[in-house]
């Protein structure tokens, strides 16, 4: 039987980060994905590495660690793999959160103050200062906060670089390989995973299936509540730079935290290295329905023009979307499943997976290897009431 120390199921950014951290710890890792590596949710992401959209708490703790780790990880990948393989279009360009009505100014200031108390750089700026930073910003600015720590990278390139490191260390990455179920030894511990027509023996399996993590958990006999939440992005034709930072409306934070099933839209606008402008953000719980909804695109466009009137009439080159892994309490699931020793979960990051990936990989590897972790793992544990689900018969 083919064997590995760890089999990671899912070759998106979270699976790639976990695999990289585990291989860096000396474990022989095999990554499998039913599709193309980095071809699912990761390919539909904007590449956000954000501190600005998180209130103090466990997710922000994870984000702060990740923001510190990303530059270090990129440099180590460059040293190991070379500049071309490790090219991820890292841009530490900062973010600007804008309130366009007076009612939003107070809550935005309160959030910024709370973030500053835990070490996040959040600088309140006047409307004139905001427009000086972003000259094409709307005149309807009531207040704004600048976050120098916000950054962006190209998510597919980042996941590909992480997986390249796994291969360079003797691991393997396989696309078109679907994991079906687990194999257990006589004591009930994970001893392998069935992939395609065969079985791979291993001491641990990591469920990093993103929005499909709930589906695999059911197949594994250890269900968790990870659900898909759909998001859409518009991409303009290349433009002279009209947006220097990541700029979003103050109501974006509330949209991220919302549990509503109904459509949530809040303006998020940023340029890419190629000159295109990415326009988000939408959140909608529609299962795995991939049908294009024109009204969602219209609302995204209107919200962007409200922030940047200069975008009115700019051609949209394409649109893309994806399903984000959502948990009812809005926190990732990172840790070993108490029901089956050897089964680990790393999912539920929703739209923050790119930004939280390095810390997630580090935390999972620390837990699996018995090391002390830099963030408290208890808030991400599998057996919390909002996440753990009963086996359905």
C-alpha beads as a LAMMPS data file, in Angstrom:
LAMMPS data file: protein, C-alpha beads

393 atoms
392 bonds

1 atom types
1 bond types

-500.0 500.0 xlo xhi
-500.0 500.0 ylo yhi
-500.0 500.0 zlo zhi

Masses

1 110.0

Atoms # bond

1 1 1 0.000 0.000 0.000
2 1 1 1.166 3.528 -0.784
3 1 1 1.946 5.473 2.381
4 1 1 2.611 8.983 3.664
5 1 1 2.920 10.531 7.090
6 1 1 0.028 12.917 6.392
7 1 1 -2.521 13.149 3.601
8 1 1 -3.931 16.654 3.094
9 1 1 -7.262 16.667 1.260
10 1 1 -7.637 19.924 -0.623
11 1 1 -4.981 21.804 -2.607
12 1 1 -6.323 25.314 -2.121
13 1 1 -4.519 27.965 -0.113
14 1 1 -5.386 26.444 3.284
15 1 1 -4.449 22.904 2.281
16 1 1 -1.271 24.212 0.652
17 1 1 -0.305 26.197 3.764
18 1 1 -0.946 23.218 6.024
19 1 1 1.041 20.925 3.739
20 1 1 3.936 23.397 3.600
21 1 1 4.058 23.782 7.377
22 1 1 3.850 20.019 7.925
23 1 1 6.581 19.295 5.371
24 1 1 8.730 22.007 6.965
25 1 1 8.312 20.051 10.212
26 1 1 9.869 16.999 8.563
27 1 1 6.712 15.047 7.727
28 1 1 6.198 13.320 4.382
29 1 1 3.051 14.911 2.957
30 1 1 0.765 13.872 0.123
31 1 1 -1.782 16.460 -1.055
32 1 1 -4.810 15.309 -3.055
33 1 1 -7.554 17.328 -4.704
34 1 1 -10.484 16.142 -6.781
35 1 1 -9.891 19.088 -9.153
36 1 1 -6.861 21.100 -10.175
37 1 1 -4.614 22.394 -7.364
38 1 1 -5.572 25.975 -6.428
39 1 1 -8.467 25.717 -8.867
40 1 1 -11.437 26.040 -6.502
41 1 1 -12.191 28.730 -3.935
42 1 1 -8.596 29.967 -4.027
43 1 1 -8.863 30.767 -7.739
44 1 1 -11.971 32.841 -7.020
45 1 1 -10.369 34.979 -4.308
46 1 1 -9.048 38.533 -4.370
47 1 1 -5.906 37.732 -2.406
48 1 1 -6.723 39.798 0.669
49 1 1 -4.415 39.816 3.679
50 1 1 -6.451 41.993 6.016
51 1 1 -6.381 43.178 9.601
52 1 1 -8.860 46.013 9.080
53 1 1 -12.042 43.941 8.811
54 1 1 -11.641 41.974 12.054
55 1 1 -12.682 42.918 15.562
56 1 1 -10.394 41.971 18.458
57 1 1 -10.682 38.280 19.166
58 1 1 -9.350 34.921 17.997
59 1 1 -9.671 35.607 14.252
60 1 1 -7.755 38.875 14.540
61 1 1 -5.085 37.083 16.600
62 1 1 -4.736 34.584 13.754
63 1 1 -4.668 37.419 11.192
64 1 1 -1.933 39.327 13.050
65 1 1 0.232 36.207 13.145
66 1 1 -0.416 35.537 9.460
67 1 1 0.436 39.114 8.483
68 1 1 3.779 38.677 10.196
69 1 1 4.361 35.244 8.660
70 1 1 3.498 35.987 5.010
71 1 1 6.612 38.106 4.220
72 1 1 8.837 35.660 6.110
73 1 1 7.330 32.714 4.278
74 1 1 7.696 34.373 0.887
75 1 1 11.371 35.094 1.547
76 1 1 12.026 31.525 2.671
77 1 1 10.276 30.170 -0.443
78 1 1 12.438 32.422 -2.613
79 1 1 15.565 31.105 -0.963
80 1 1 14.411 27.503 -1.348
81 1 1 12.740 27.575 -4.766
82 1 1 14.033 30.652 -6.573
83 1 1 12.436 33.996 -7.355
84 1 1 10.312 32.825 -10.282
85 1 1 8.590 29.938 -8.485
86 1 1 8.054 32.052 -5.357
87 1 1 6.622 35.046 -7.249
88 1 1 3.273 35.762 -5.552
89 1 1 2.753 39.488 -6.342
90 1 1 2.983 40.512 -2.686
91 1 1 1.784 44.117 -2.238
92 1 1 1.866 45.606 1.292
93 1 1 -0.172 48.548 0.035
94 1 1 -2.394 49.185 3.038
95 1 1 -6.135 49.656 3.221
96 1 1 -8.585 52.510 3.614
97 1 1 -12.002 52.015 5.183
98 1 1 -14.445 54.759 4.240
99 1 1 -17.669 55.902 5.877
100 1 1 -19.867 57.713 3.358
101 1 1 -22.517 58.786 5.867
102 1 1 -22.259 60.279 9.329
103 1 1 -24.006 57.356 11.049
104 1 1 -21.136 55.032 10.090
105 1 1 -18.371 57.263 11.479
106 1 1 -18.901 56.435 15.159
107 1 1 -18.921 52.625 14.788
108 1 1 -15.872 52.811 12.525
109 1 1 -13.962 54.872 15.100
110 1 1 -14.962 52.505 17.913
111 1 1 -13.700 49.485 15.940
112 1 1 -10.421 51.251 15.129
113 1 1 -9.841 52.117 18.779
114 1 1 -10.473 48.505 19.826
115 1 1 -8.044 47.283 17.168
116 1 1 -5.369 49.744 18.297
117 1 1 -5.658 48.396 21.825
118 1 1 -4.504 44.982 20.578
119 1 1 -1.648 46.356 18.478
120 1 1 -3.186 46.942 15.043
121 1 1 -2.121 50.173 13.345
122 1 1 -5.374 51.988 12.594
123 1 1 -5.049 55.682 11.779
124 1 1 -8.174 57.821 11.672
125 1 1 -7.990 60.345 8.830
126 1 1 -10.155 63.300 7.846
127 1 1 -12.209 63.308 4.632
128 1 1 -9.654 65.636 3.028
129 1 1 -6.783 63.369 4.060
130 1 1 -8.627 60.343 2.701
131 1 1 -9.123 62.032 -0.673
132 1 1 -5.474 63.073 -0.694
133 1 1 -4.555 59.410 -0.278
134 1 1 -7.061 58.319 -2.944
135 1 1 -7.635 61.262 -5.333
136 1 1 -10.481 59.551 -7.212
137 1 1 -12.454 58.796 -4.050
138 1 1 -16.004 60.138 -3.792
139 1 1 -16.594 63.581 -2.330
140 1 1 -19.159 61.978 0.001
141 1 1 -16.644 60.956 2.672
142 1 1 -17.719 61.458 6.267
143 1 1 -14.747 59.719 7.868
144 1 1 -12.085 57.096 7.192
145 1 1 -9.457 54.893 8.810
146 1 1 -6.135 53.980 7.219
147 1 1 -4.693 50.498 7.885
148 1 1 -1.020 50.388 6.760
149 1 1 -0.832 46.664 7.559
150 1 1 -3.364 45.501 4.981
151 1 1 -1.824 43.709 2.003
152 1 1 -2.631 41.681 -1.078
153 1 1 -1.123 38.843 -3.078
154 1 1 -2.081 36.654 -6.025
155 1 1 -3.746 33.610 -4.401
156 1 1 -3.166 31.021 -7.138
157 1 1 0.520 31.924 -7.342
158 1 1 0.796 31.758 -3.550
159 1 1 -0.834 28.321 -3.304
160 1 1 1.284 27.052 -6.194
161 1 1 4.489 28.227 -4.493
162 1 1 3.539 26.545 -1.220
163 1 1 2.783 23.279 -3.026
164 1 1 6.068 23.540 -4.922
165 1 1 7.864 23.614 -1.570
166 1 1 6.047 20.442 -0.516
167 1 1 7.246 18.711 -3.697
168 1 1 10.792 19.995 -3.230
169 1 1 10.885 18.375 0.212
170 1 1 9.884 14.961 -1.118
171 1 1 6.120 15.283 -0.878
172 1 1 3.586 14.901 -3.666
173 1 1 0.605 16.853 -4.990
174 1 1 -2.100 15.129 -7.064
175 1 1 -4.983 16.739 -8.870
176 1 1 -7.968 14.775 -10.128
177 1 1 -7.769 12.508 -7.083
178 1 1 -10.932 12.418 -4.989
179 1 1 -10.849 11.220 -1.384
180 1 1 -13.889 9.138 -0.477
181 1 1 -13.571 7.877 3.085
182 1 1 -11.195 7.028 5.902
183 1 1 -9.584 3.774 6.968
184 1 1 -9.186 2.990 10.676
185 1 1 -7.037 0.613 12.672
186 1 1 -8.326 -1.678 15.404
187 1 1 -8.243 1.076 18.015
188 1 1 -10.347 3.485 15.927
189 1 1 -7.429 5.694 14.892
190 1 1 -7.075 6.923 11.327
191 1 1 -4.817 4.581 9.365
192 1 1 -5.449 5.719 5.811
193 1 1 -7.741 7.333 3.287
194 1 1 -9.425 5.901 0.200
195 1 1 -8.557 7.948 -2.856
196 1 1 -9.982 6.977 -6.232
197 1 1 -9.688 3.195 -6.553
198 1 1 -6.886 2.842 -4.024
199 1 1 -5.971 3.411 -0.391
200 1 1 -3.143 5.530 0.975
201 1 1 -1.866 4.529 4.377
202 1 1 -1.075 7.401 6.742
203 1 1 -1.028 8.449 10.345
204 1 1 -3.085 11.602 9.861
205 1 1 -5.566 13.087 7.404
206 1 1 -6.247 16.842 7.111
207 1 1 -9.684 17.870 5.867
208 1 1 -8.850 21.116 4.037
209 1 1 -11.681 20.856 1.528
210 1 1 -12.853 24.457 1.889
211 1 1 -16.595 24.815 1.209
212 1 1 -16.748 21.052 0.656
213 1 1 -15.229 20.287 4.075
214 1 1 -18.690 19.598 5.469
215 1 1 -19.356 17.065 2.713
216 1 1 -16.104 15.217 3.314
217 1 1 -16.667 15.260 7.076
218 1 1 -19.977 13.448 6.565
219 1 1 -18.278 10.863 4.343
220 1 1 -15.637 10.445 7.043
221 1 1 -18.308 9.828 9.685
222 1 1 -17.371 12.945 11.679
223 1 1 -19.648 15.740 10.403
224 1 1 -18.887 19.404 10.996
225 1 1 -20.948 22.465 10.065
226 1 1 -18.996 24.037 7.221
227 1 1 -21.326 25.520 4.616
228 1 1 -20.810 27.257 1.253
229 1 1 -21.343 31.006 1.007
230 1 1 -21.091 32.385 -2.511
231 1 1 -19.208 35.550 -3.479
232 1 1 -18.803 37.371 -6.802
233 1 1 -16.114 39.734 -8.129
234 1 1 -16.098 42.077 -11.129
235 1 1 -12.850 42.708 -13.028
236 1 1 -12.481 45.866 -15.115
237 1 1 -10.327 46.326 -18.169
238 1 1 -6.794 47.588 -17.350
239 1 1 -6.774 51.241 -16.308
240 1 1 -4.291 53.918 -15.325
241 1 1 -4.048 53.625 -11.557
242 1 1 -7.207 55.011 -10.007
243 1 1 -7.046 53.047 -6.729
244 1 1 -3.806 52.911 -4.771
245 1 1 -4.895 50.835 -1.783
246 1 1 -7.577 48.396 -0.881
247 1 1 -10.575 50.655 -0.283
248 1 1 -13.872 49.489 1.107
249 1 1 -17.021 50.874 2.632
250 1 1 -17.425 50.810 6.391
251 1 1 -20.440 48.479 6.176
252 1 1 -18.204 45.706 4.786
253 1 1 -17.264 44.606 8.310
254 1 1 -20.934 44.096 9.200
255 1 1 -21.491 42.139 5.965
256 1 1 -18.601 39.816 6.789
257 1 1 -19.977 39.139 10.270
258 1 1 -23.580 38.714 9.134
259 1 1 -25.255 35.315 9.298
260 1 1 -28.105 36.346 7.004
261 1 1 -29.056 33.993 4.214
262 1 1 -30.043 36.940 2.027
263 1 1 -27.608 38.694 -0.279
264 1 1 -25.071 41.012 1.391
265 1 1 -23.246 43.537 -0.812
266 1 1 -20.647 46.064 0.312
267 1 1 -18.178 47.979 -1.832
268 1 1 -14.599 46.688 -1.949
269 1 1 -12.356 48.200 -4.637
270 1 1 -8.677 47.613 -5.373
271 1 1 -6.234 47.602 -8.268
272 1 1 -4.036 44.683 -9.265
273 1 1 -0.468 44.607 -10.534
274 1 1 -1.786 44.267 -14.112
275 1 1 -3.889 47.459 -13.880
276 1 1 -7.303 45.846 -13.629
277 1 1 -9.635 46.867 -10.817
278 1 1 -11.283 44.188 -8.680
279 1 1 -14.776 45.030 -7.434
280 1 1 -16.467 43.097 -4.639
281 1 1 -17.895 42.059 -2.343
282 1 1 -20.986 39.904 -2.190
283 1 1 -22.034 37.187 0.218
284 1 1 -24.965 34.904 -0.357
285 1 1 -25.997 31.514 1.010
286 1 1 -27.360 29.660 -2.014
287 1 1 -25.828 26.237 -1.480
288 1 1 -23.648 25.260 -4.427
289 1 1 -25.839 27.021 -6.977
290 1 1 -23.505 28.435 -9.647
291 1 1 -26.163 30.278 -11.663
292 1 1 -25.055 33.797 -12.617
293 1 1 -27.287 36.410 -10.977
294 1 1 -27.188 39.667 -12.885
295 1 1 -28.690 41.633 -9.999
296 1 1 -25.708 40.730 -7.817
297 1 1 -23.365 42.120 -10.470
298 1 1 -25.423 45.292 -10.804
299 1 1 -25.316 45.907 -7.071
300 1 1 -21.556 45.338 -6.991
301 1 1 -21.090 47.863 -9.795
302 1 1 -23.348 50.456 -8.149
303 1 1 -21.573 50.110 -4.808
304 1 1 -18.171 50.590 -6.462
305 1 1 -19.270 53.681 -8.384
306 1 1 -20.582 55.140 -5.129
307 1 1 -17.045 54.956 -3.710
308 1 1 -15.223 55.786 -6.952
309 1 1 -17.449 57.737 -9.382
310 1 1 -14.620 57.601 -11.946
311 1 1 -15.469 53.922 -12.493
312 1 1 -18.851 54.768 -14.043
313 1 1 -18.746 53.623 -17.647
314 1 1 -15.508 51.664 -17.286
315 1 1 -15.831 48.329 -19.150
316 1 1 -16.037 45.147 -17.120
317 1 1 -13.732 42.554 -18.653
318 1 1 -15.034 39.550 -16.761
319 1 1 -16.653 38.346 -13.588
320 1 1 -15.843 35.383 -11.423
321 1 1 -17.038 33.905 -8.189
322 1 1 -16.630 31.069 -5.800
323 1 1 -17.904 29.381 -2.702
324 1 1 -16.351 30.315 0.613
325 1 1 -16.320 27.964 3.615
326 1 1 -18.637 29.440 6.232
327 1 1 -19.162 28.359 9.856
328 1 1 -22.132 29.484 11.967
329 1 1 -19.891 31.262 14.507
330 1 1 -17.632 32.830 11.822
331 1 1 -14.448 31.201 13.117
332 1 1 -12.249 28.666 11.330
333 1 1 -12.085 25.038 12.392
334 1 1 -8.468 24.078 13.093
335 1 1 -7.550 20.984 15.051
336 1 1 -7.952 17.275 15.609
337 1 1 -11.388 15.699 15.609
338 1 1 -11.993 14.145 19.052
339 1 1 -14.183 11.466 17.518
340 1 1 -11.433 9.953 15.368
341 1 1 -7.797 10.417 16.425
342 1 1 -5.744 11.228 13.348
343 1 1 -8.496 13.169 11.568
344 1 1 -7.726 16.899 11.462
345 1 1 -9.775 19.782 10.100
346 1 1 -8.597 23.106 8.647
347 1 1 -11.500 24.966 7.097
348 1 1 -14.226 27.546 7.704
349 1 1 -12.169 30.670 6.935
350 1 1 -14.863 32.062 4.594
351 1 1 -13.384 35.000 2.636
352 1 1 -10.310 35.350 4.862
353 1 1 -8.498 32.156 3.902
354 1 1 -5.723 33.857 1.927
355 1 1 -4.875 36.145 4.812
356 1 1 -5.157 33.457 7.496
357 1 1 -3.370 30.663 5.643
358 1 1 0.188 30.846 7.072
359 1 1 -1.013 31.035 10.682
360 1 1 -3.475 28.204 10.060
361 1 1 -0.728 26.002 8.668
362 1 1 1.608 26.904 11.531
363 1 1 -1.080 26.253 14.167
364 1 1 -2.067 22.897 12.692
365 1 1 1.560 21.772 12.410
366 1 1 2.282 22.890 15.979
367 1 1 -0.704 20.949 17.284
368 1 1 0.082 17.834 15.267
369 1 1 3.752 17.887 16.293
370 1 1 3.056 18.631 19.955
371 1 1 4.609 22.101 19.960
372 1 1 3.359 25.156 21.809
373 1 1 1.406 27.404 19.462
374 1 1 1.619 31.199 19.189
375 1 1 -2.156 31.626 19.232
376 1 1 -4.696 30.026 21.541
377 1 1 -6.067 26.985 19.663
378 1 1 -9.079 26.497 21.910
379 1 1 -11.377 28.919 20.046
380 1 1 -10.809 27.029 16.783
381 1 1 -11.336 23.534 18.179
382 1 1 -13.567 21.078 16.372
383 1 1 -15.876 20.129 19.221
384 1 1 -17.389 23.563 19.836
385 1 1 -21.201 23.676 19.738
386 1 1 -21.508 25.812 16.608
387 1 1 -19.429 23.440 14.501
388 1 1 -19.601 19.841 15.620
389 1 1 -22.588 18.002 14.197
390 1 1 -24.295 14.741 14.998
391 1 1 -23.905 11.747 12.745
392 1 1 -27.099 11.471 10.673
393 1 1 -28.493 7.982 10.210

Bonds

1 1 1 2
2 1 2 3
3 1 3 4
4 1 4 5
5 1 5 6
6 1 6 7
7 1 7 8
8 1 8 9
9 1 9 10
10 1 10 11
11 1 11 12
12 1 12 13
13 1 13 14
14 1 14 15
15 1 15 16
16 1 16 17
17 1 17 18
18 1 18 19
19 1 19 20
20 1 20 21
21 1 21 22
22 1 22 23
23 1 23 24
24 1 24 25
25 1 25 26
26 1 26 27
27 1 27 28
28 1 28 29
29 1 29 30
30 1 30 31
31 1 31 32
32 1 32 33
33 1 33 34
34 1 34 35
35 1 35 36
36 1 36 37
37 1 37 38
38 1 38 39
39 1 39 40
40 1 40 41
41 1 41 42
42 1 42 43
43 1 43 44
44 1 44 45
45 1 45 46
46 1 46 47
47 1 47 48
48 1 48 49
49 1 49 50
50 1 50 51
51 1 51 52
52 1 52 53
53 1 53 54
54 1 54 55
55 1 55 56
56 1 56 57
57 1 57 58
58 1 58 59
59 1 59 60
60 1 60 61
61 1 61 62
62 1 62 63
63 1 63 64
64 1 64 65
65 1 65 66
66 1 66 67
67 1 67 68
68 1 68 69
69 1 69 70
70 1 70 71
71 1 71 72
72 1 72 73
73 1 73 74
74 1 74 75
75 1 75 76
76 1 76 77
77 1 77 78
78 1 78 79
79 1 79 80
80 1 80 81
81 1 81 82
82 1 82 83
83 1 83 84
84 1 84 85
85 1 85 86
86 1 86 87
87 1 87 88
88 1 88 89
89 1 89 90
90 1 90 91
91 1 91 92
92 1 92 93
93 1 93 94
94 1 94 95
95 1 95 96
96 1 96 97
97 1 97 98
98 1 98 99
99 1 99 100
100 1 100 101
101 1 101 102
102 1 102 103
103 1 103 104
104 1 104 105
105 1 105 106
106 1 106 107
107 1 107 108
108 1 108 109
109 1 109 110
110 1 110 111
111 1 111 112
112 1 112 113
113 1 113 114
114 1 114 115
115 1 115 116
116 1 116 117
117 1 117 118
118 1 118 119
119 1 119 120
120 1 120 121
121 1 121 122
122 1 122 123
123 1 123 124
124 1 124 125
125 1 125 126
126 1 126 127
127 1 127 128
128 1 128 129
129 1 129 130
130 1 130 131
131 1 131 132
132 1 132 133
133 1 133 134
134 1 134 135
135 1 135 136
136 1 136 137
137 1 137 138
138 1 138 139
139 1 139 140
140 1 140 141
141 1 141 142
142 1 142 143
143 1 143 144
144 1 144 145
145 1 145 146
146 1 146 147
147 1 147 148
148 1 148 149
149 1 149 150
150 1 150 151
151 1 151 152
152 1 152 153
153 1 153 154
154 1 154 155
155 1 155 156
156 1 156 157
157 1 157 158
158 1 158 159
159 1 159 160
160 1 160 161
161 1 161 162
162 1 162 163
163 1 163 164
164 1 164 165
165 1 165 166
166 1 166 167
167 1 167 168
168 1 168 169
169 1 169 170
170 1 170 171
171 1 171 172
172 1 172 173
173 1 173 174
174 1 174 175
175 1 175 176
176 1 176 177
177 1 177 178
178 1 178 179
179 1 179 180
180 1 180 181
181 1 181 182
182 1 182 183
183 1 183 184
184 1 184 185
185 1 185 186
186 1 186 187
187 1 187 188
188 1 188 189
189 1 189 190
190 1 190 191
191 1 191 192
192 1 192 193
193 1 193 194
194 1 194 195
195 1 195 196
196 1 196 197
197 1 197 198
198 1 198 199
199 1 199 200
200 1 200 201
201 1 201 202
202 1 202 203
203 1 203 204
204 1 204 205
205 1 205 206
206 1 206 207
207 1 207 208
208 1 208 209
209 1 209 210
210 1 210 211
211 1 211 212
212 1 212 213
213 1 213 214
214 1 214 215
215 1 215 216
216 1 216 217
217 1 217 218
218 1 218 219
219 1 219 220
220 1 220 221
221 1 221 222
222 1 222 223
223 1 223 224
224 1 224 225
225 1 225 226
226 1 226 227
227 1 227 228
228 1 228 229
229 1 229 230
230 1 230 231
231 1 231 232
232 1 232 233
233 1 233 234
234 1 234 235
235 1 235 236
236 1 236 237
237 1 237 238
238 1 238 239
239 1 239 240
240 1 240 241
241 1 241 242
242 1 242 243
243 1 243 244
244 1 244 245
245 1 245 246
246 1 246 247
247 1 247 248
248 1 248 249
249 1 249 250
250 1 250 251
251 1 251 252
252 1 252 253
253 1 253 254
254 1 254 255
255 1 255 256
256 1 256 257
257 1 257 258
258 1 258 259
259 1 259 260
260 1 260 261
261 1 261 262
262 1 262 263
263 1 263 264
264 1 264 265
265 1 265 266
266 1 266 267
267 1 267 268
268 1 268 269
269 1 269 270
270 1 270 271
271 1 271 272
272 1 272 273
273 1 273 274
274 1 274 275
275 1 275 276
276 1 276 277
277 1 277 278
278 1 278 279
279 1 279 280
280 1 280 281
281 1 281 282
282 1 282 283
283 1 283 284
284 1 284 285
285 1 285 286
286 1 286 287
287 1 287 288
288 1 288 289
289 1 289 290
290 1 290 291
291 1 291 292
292 1 292 293
293 1 293 294
294 1 294 295
295 1 295 296
296 1 296 297
297 1 297 298
298 1 298 299
299 1 299 300
300 1 300 301
301 1 301 302
302 1 302 303
303 1 303 304
304 1 304 305
305 1 305 306
306 1 306 307
307 1 307 308
308 1 308 309
309 1 309 310
310 1 310 311
311 1 311 312
312 1 312 313
313 1 313 314
314 1 314 315
315 1 315 316
316 1 316 317
317 1 317 318
318 1 318 319
319 1 319 320
320 1 320 321
321 1 321 322
322 1 322 323
323 1 323 324
324 1 324 325
325 1 325 326
326 1 326 327
327 1 327 328
328 1 328 329
329 1 329 330
330 1 330 331
331 1 331 332
332 1 332 333
333 1 333 334
334 1 334 335
335 1 335 336
336 1 336 337
337 1 337 338
338 1 338 339
339 1 339 340
340 1 340 341
341 1 341 342
342 1 342 343
343 1 343 344
344 1 344 345
345 1 345 346
346 1 346 347
347 1 347 348
348 1 348 349
349 1 349 350
350 1 350 351
351 1 351 352
352 1 352 353
353 1 353 354
354 1 354 355
355 1 355 356
356 1 356 357
357 1 357 358
358 1 358 359
359 1 359 360
360 1 360 361
361 1 361 362
362 1 362 363
363 1 363 364
364 1 364 365
365 1 365 366
366 1 366 367
367 1 367 368
368 1 368 369
369 1 369 370
370 1 370 371
371 1 371 372
372 1 372 373
373 1 373 374
374 1 374 375
375 1 375 376
376 1 376 377
377 1 377 378
378 1 378 379
379 1 379 380
380 1 380 381
381 1 381 382
382 1 382 383
383 1 383 384
384 1 384 385
385 1 385 386
386 1 386 387
387 1 387 388
388 1 388 389
389 1 389 390
390 1 390 391
391 1 391 392
392 1 392 393
